[in-house]
Amino acid sequence: MPTKGLALVTGASAGIGREFARQLGACCDRMLLVGRRENRLREVADELADRGVAATVVAADLDSDAGVQQVLNAMSSAGPLDFLVNNAGFNNIGAFDSLPLARHLSMVQVHVTATLALTHAALPAMKQARRGAIVNVSSMCTFVPYVDVSVYGGTKAFLTNYSSALAAELQGSGVRVQCLVPGFTHTELHTREGFDNYETPEVPEELWMQPQQVVAESLAALNGDRVVVVVGEVNRSTAREALQRDLAAL
């Protein structure tokens, strides 16, 4: 990994995104922090400034084409990226046909369309420099489909497959692609609107991870050969069992 450089993190105001910003501050002296909540982003920027990292706040909603373009403009002004972390995301809880179509399409926009747009813009300079890293944050729904989150799981499965294929395309280019698959992580995702009837306390405590653990394992894995990085031994075991069941059913 480069000793100093420029990183862009989406969903940087809280949770895994905020932790990526913190830990990437050790190897980047400039950062673009993307999110909807400007005040929260400025808190992260102030924290990074105390450590000598110049962070630019980009308050943009990736749910809109205008928001994506705002981030693309910021990327163009800042210069070539060394790290791109596509972390922004949210969830809708409910049976597919019980929720408005607009909410499903909004999720596709944030998880898929925005990720593709930012990655497409970042790649040419990374390939020319023969270095760089792209981290796409997926979910255990890739391996274990859950009812009432069908579109969430579908978009995350897309990110997993897309990341693996893109990594194969970029083999030998010097650019690393990682699909990060966290399980239950203590973030604000489970406290947002739409989780009113989702009892996260029923999830056994041993299944929960902290953002610090998730991000540390992700960044450490960039030095290896894995593309799909499932964090936590419990999650890895669950993923293996799910894949074995799928193979047995063929």
Disulfide bonds with the S-S distance in Angstrom:
none
